[in-house]
């Protein structure tokens, strides 16, 4: 299932399905998108706050469903992540989503929607910047708009020239692209929304997790025999996952070497997507060819129609 490609003048529905955001930041993001030529529809509960959540669960879930039902909305863009997306999964009507395919985009905590909409509805979703991301970053915005406007035919994703990738395990593999935030993927284990990794190409990124915490997450995925099922692994940005000293810690690289690099699965690191910039847009659920030696991802099919 594919959403309709984005065009100037299209309508973007803005929702806040996880943590609340500052009103000024929301308004700034909306103004930027309007200045680019898009129309905006705000979710009914976009500005709600309930502790660390952007409103009550059923209200945030209703905003998602209303945007899918609204025929005027061409794209649904999450305003930010944080926490709370997983709480909404039981309240969503996946038949409605399946019958009203449209672009759904975000990252971080939004990972749970990206993968569950692909798995349950066969909808290609987008690991992308959000409404309060820095869309003025040239490479970030260029990748975002190209994907959503020109992704109706096969295309290539690769880092800007000044950002190199590193081949960990060489190889060229094909498969459906899944993933997003590492912690959120792990949190799905043992639930009806567990991410299926068999024969998939897994992209992972993380932010503000010390090396031992990354170790713990990777170990849980290994014990669950999840990572071993992947055809390929792409390591994105792991922002602020280091420490000021390592007298009592492994480095993040040492964790990767011990937990990942010996899997004998084609793998590369340094891909520009995650909680840093530039932030390249990835189509979750699309069939791709990954070249670990060059760090290039070839999207083999349309991701919008």
C-alpha positions as CSV (number, residue, x, y, z in Angstrom):
1,X,0.0,0.0,0.0
2,X,1.3,3.4,-1.0
3,X,0.3,6.9,-0.2
4,X,-0.2,9.5,-2.9
5,X,3.0,11.4,-3.7
6,X,3.3,14.8,-2.1
7,X,2.9,17.9,-4.3
8,X,3.2,21.6,-3.5
9,X,-0.2,22.7,-2.3
10,X,-0.9,19.3,-0.7
11,X,-2.3,19.1,2.8
12,X,-0.3,17.8,5.7
13,X,-2.0,16.7,8.9
14,X,0.1,17.5,12.0
15,X,-0.3,15.3,15.1
16,X,1.4,14.8,18.4
17,X,1.0,11.1,19.3
18,X,3.8,10.8,21.9
19,X,5.2,13.6,24.2
20,X,4.1,17.2,24.2
21,X,6.0,19.9,22.4
22,X,6.4,23.6,23.1
23,X,3.6,25.6,21.4
24,X,6.2,28.0,19.9
25,X,8.1,25.1,18.4
26,X,5.0,23.7,16.9
27,X,3.9,27.0,15.4
28,X,7.4,27.5,14.0
29,X,7.4,24.1,12.3
30,X,3.9,24.7,10.9
31,X,4.9,28.2,9.6
32,X,8.0,26.7,7.8
33,X,5.8,24.1,6.0
34,X,3.2,26.7,5.0
35,X,6.0,28.9,3.6
36,X,7.1,25.9,1.5
37,X,3.7,25.9,-0.1
38,X,1.8,23.3,1.9
39,X,-1.6,23.5,3.6
40,X,-1.8,22.4,7.2
41,X,-4.5,20.7,9.2
42,X,-3.8,20.5,13.0
43,X,-4.9,17.5,15.0
44,X,-7.6,18.2,17.5
45,X,-5.3,17.3,20.4
46,X,-2.1,18.7,18.9
47,X,-1.5,21.0,21.9
48,X,-2.8,18.7,24.7
49,X,-0.5,17.9,27.6
50,X,-0.9,15.2,30.3
51,X,2.4,14.9,32.2
52,X,5.0,13.5,29.8
53,X,2.3,12.7,27.2
54,X,0.7,14.9,24.6
55,X,-2.8,14.2,26.0
56,X,-4.7,11.1,26.9
57,X,-4.1,7.9,25.0
58,X,-7.5,7.7,23.3
59,X,-7.4,11.3,22.3
60,X,-4.0,11.0,20.7
61,X,-5.1,7.8,18.9
62,X,-8.2,9.5,17.7
63,X,-6.1,12.2,16.0
64,X,-4.2,9.5,14.1
65,X,-7.5,7.9,13.0
66,X,-9.1,11.2,12.0
67,X,-6.2,12.1,9.8
68,X,-6.4,8.7,8.0
69,X,-10.1,9.2,7.6
70,X,-9.9,12.8,6.4
71,X,-9.9,12.7,2.6
72,X,-8.4,16.2,2.5
73,X,-5.2,15.0,4.2
74,X,-2.4,13.8,1.9
75,X,0.2,13.2,4.5
76,X,0.4,12.7,8.3
77,X,3.4,14.2,9.9
78,X,4.2,13.7,13.6
79,X,5.4,16.8,15.5
80,X,7.8,15.0,17.8
81,X,8.6,11.8,19.6
82,X,9.6,11.4,23.2
83,X,7.4,8.7,24.7
84,X,3.9,7.3,24.5
85,X,3.4,5.9,21.0
86,X,3.3,2.3,22.1
87,X,0.4,3.1,24.4
88,X,-1.8,3.9,21.4
89,X,-1.4,0.7,19.4
90,X,-4.5,-1.1,20.9
91,X,-6.7,1.9,20.1
92,X,-6.0,2.1,16.3
93,X,-8.2,0.7,13.6
94,X,-5.9,-1.0,11.2
95,X,-8.6,-1.7,8.7
96,X,-9.2,2.1,8.4
97,X,-5.5,2.7,7.9
98,X,-5.3,-0.1,5.3
99,X,-8.3,1.3,3.4
100,X,-7.0,4.9,3.4
101,X,-3.2,4.6,2.6
102,X,-1.3,7.9,2.9
103,X,2.1,9.1,3.8
104,X,2.9,8.7,7.5
105,X,6.2,10.1,8.7
106,X,8.3,10.6,11.8
107,X,11.1,8.9,13.8
108,X,12.3,8.1,17.3
109,X,9.3,7.1,19.4
110,X,7.2,7.0,16.1
111,X,9.2,3.9,15.2
112,X,6.4,1.7,16.6
113,X,3.9,3.2,14.1
114,X,6.2,3.0,11.2
115,X,6.8,-0.7,11.6
116,X,3.3,-1.8,12.8
117,X,1.6,0.1,9.9
118,X,3.9,-1.7,7.5
119,X,3.4,-5.1,9.1
120,X,-0.3,-4.9,9.7
121,X,-1.4,-2.8,6.8
122,X,1.3,-3.3,4.2
123,X,1.7,0.5,4.2
124,X,5.1,1.9,3.3
125,X,5.9,4.5,6.0
126,X,8.8,7.0,6.4
127,X,11.5,7.3,8.9
128,X,12.0,11.0,8.5
129,X,12.3,14.4,10.2
130,X,9.3,15.6,12.1
131,X,7.4,18.8,12.3
132,X,9.8,20.3,14.8
133,X,13.0,18.9,13.3
134,X,15.4,21.4,11.7
135,X,13.9,21.3,8.2
136,X,16.2,24.2,7.3
137,X,19.1,21.7,7.1
138,X,19.6,21.5,3.4
139,X,20.4,17.8,3.0
140,X,17.7,16.8,5.5
141,X,15.0,18.7,3.7
142,X,16.2,17.7,0.2
143,X,16.1,14.0,1.1
144,X,12.7,14.4,2.8
145,X,11.0,16.2,-0.2
146,X,12.7,14.1,-2.9
147,X,11.5,10.9,-1.3
148,X,7.9,12.0,-0.9
149,X,7.6,13.8,-4.2
150,X,9.8,11.8,-6.5
151,X,9.7,8.4,-4.9
152,X,7.2,7.0,-7.4
153,X,10.1,5.1,-9.2
154,X,13.3,3.4,-8.0
155,X,16.0,5.6,-6.5
156,X,19.2,5.6,-4.5
157,X,19.9,6.8,-1.0
158,X,23.4,7.5,0.1
159,X,25.2,9.9,2.5
160,X,26.2,13.3,1.4
161,X,29.8,13.2,0.2
162,X,31.3,14.6,3.3
163,X,29.9,11.9,5.5
164,X,31.5,8.5,5.0
165,X,30.2,5.1,5.9
166,X,32.2,2.1,7.2
167,X,31.8,-1.4,5.9
168,X,31.7,-3.8,8.8
169,X,30.7,-7.0,6.9
170,X,30.9,-6.8,3.1
171,X,28.0,-8.1,1.0
172,X,25.1,-7.0,-1.2
173,X,21.6,-8.2,0.0
174,X,18.0,-7.4,-0.9
175,X,15.0,-7.3,1.4
176,X,12.3,-5.2,3.0
177,X,13.7,-2.3,5.0
178,X,12.5,-2.1,8.6
179,X,13.6,-0.5,11.8
180,X,14.2,2.9,13.4
181,X,15.0,3.5,17.1
182,X,16.8,0.5,18.7
183,X,15.1,0.8,22.1
184,X,11.6,1.0,20.6
185,X,12.2,-2.1,18.4
186,X,13.4,-4.0,21.5
187,X,10.3,-2.9,23.5
188,X,8.0,-4.6,21.0
189,X,9.4,-8.0,21.9
190,X,6.8,-10.3,23.4
191,X,3.8,-8.2,22.3
192,X,1.4,-8.6,19.4
193,X,3.3,-5.7,17.7
194,X,6.7,-7.4,17.8
195,X,8.8,-6.5,14.8
196,X,9.4,-9.3,12.3
197,X,13.0,-9.3,11.3
198,X,13.2,-12.5,9.3
199,X,15.0,-11.9,6.0
200,X,14.7,-8.1,6.5
201,X,17.2,-5.3,6.3
202,X,17.3,-3.7,9.7
203,X,18.1,0.0,10.2
204,X,18.9,1.0,13.8
205,X,19.7,4.3,15.5
206,X,19.7,5.6,19.1
207,X,20.2,8.7,21.3
208,X,21.4,9.3,24.8
209,X,22.0,5.7,25.8
210,X,25.2,4.7,27.5
211,X,27.2,1.8,26.0
212,X,26.0,-0.6,28.7
213,X,22.4,0.2,27.8
214,X,23.0,-0.3,24.1
215,X,24.7,-3.6,25.1
216,X,21.6,-4.6,27.1
217,X,19.2,-3.9,24.2
218,X,21.3,-5.7,21.7
219,X,21.8,-8.7,24.0
220,X,18.0,-8.9,24.5
221,X,17.5,-8.9,20.7
222,X,20.2,-11.6,20.4
223,X,18.7,-13.8,23.1
224,X,15.4,-13.5,21.3
225,X,17.1,-14.7,18.1
226,X,16.0,-11.6,16.3
227,X,19.1,-10.0,14.9
228,X,20.4,-13.4,13.6
229,X,17.4,-13.5,11.3
230,X,18.2,-10.3,9.5
231,X,19.6,-10.3,5.9
232,X,21.5,-7.0,6.6
233,X,22.0,-4.4,9.2
234,X,22.5,-0.6,8.8
235,X,23.8,1.4,11.7
236,X,22.6,5.0,11.7
237,X,23.4,7.8,14.1
238,X,24.1,6.9,17.7
239,X,24.0,10.4,19.1
240,X,25.3,11.1,22.6
241,X,25.8,7.4,23.3
242,X,29.3,7.9,24.5
243,X,30.8,8.7,28.0
244,X,33.3,11.3,29.2
245,X,35.6,8.4,30.4
246,X,35.8,4.6,30.1
247,X,37.6,3.4,33.2
248,X,34.5,1.2,34.0
249,X,32.9,0.9,30.6
250,X,33.3,-0.5,27.2
251,X,33.2,2.0,24.4
252,X,30.2,2.0,22.0
253,X,32.4,0.6,19.3
254,X,33.5,-2.2,21.6
255,X,29.9,-3.1,22.3
256,X,29.2,-3.2,18.5
257,X,32.3,-5.3,17.9
258,X,31.2,-7.8,20.6
259,X,27.4,-7.9,20.0
260,X,27.0,-7.2,16.3
261,X,30.1,-7.5,14.1
262,X,30.5,-11.2,14.5
263,X,27.0,-12.0,13.1
264,X,28.4,-12.5,9.6
265,X,25.5,-10.4,8.2
266,X,26.3,-7.7,5.6
267,X,26.5,-4.6,7.7
268,X,27.7,-1.0,7.5
269,X,27.8,2.0,9.9
270,X,27.7,5.7,9.7
271,X,24.5,6.1,7.8
272,X,23.1,9.6,8.2
273,X,19.7,9.0,9.8
274,X,18.6,9.3,13.4
275,X,18.8,12.0,16.0
276,X,21.5,14.1,14.3
277,X,21.9,16.0,11.0
278,X,21.7,15.5,8.2
279,X,18.7,13.2,8.7
280,X,18.1,11.2,5.5
281,X,14.6,9.8,4.9
282,X,14.1,6.0,4.8
283,X,11.0,4.2,3.4
284,X,10.0,1.5,5.9
285,X,8.6,-1.5,4.3
286,X,10.1,-0.9,0.8
287,X,12.2,-3.5,-1.0
288,X,15.8,-2.3,-1.1
289,X,19.2,-3.5,-2.1
290,X,21.9,-2.7,0.4
291,X,25.6,-2.6,-0.5
292,X,27.6,-2.7,2.7
293,X,30.9,-1.9,1.0
294,X,29.7,1.4,-0.6
295,X,27.1,2.3,2.0
296,X,24.5,2.7,-0.7
297,X,20.8,1.8,-0.4
298,X,19.0,1.2,-3.7
299,X,15.2,1.5,-3.3
300,X,13.9,-1.0,-5.9
301,X,10.3,0.0,-6.0
302,X,8.0,3.0,-5.7
303,X,7.4,4.3,-2.2
304,X,4.6,6.7,-3.2
305,X,2.2,6.6,-6.1
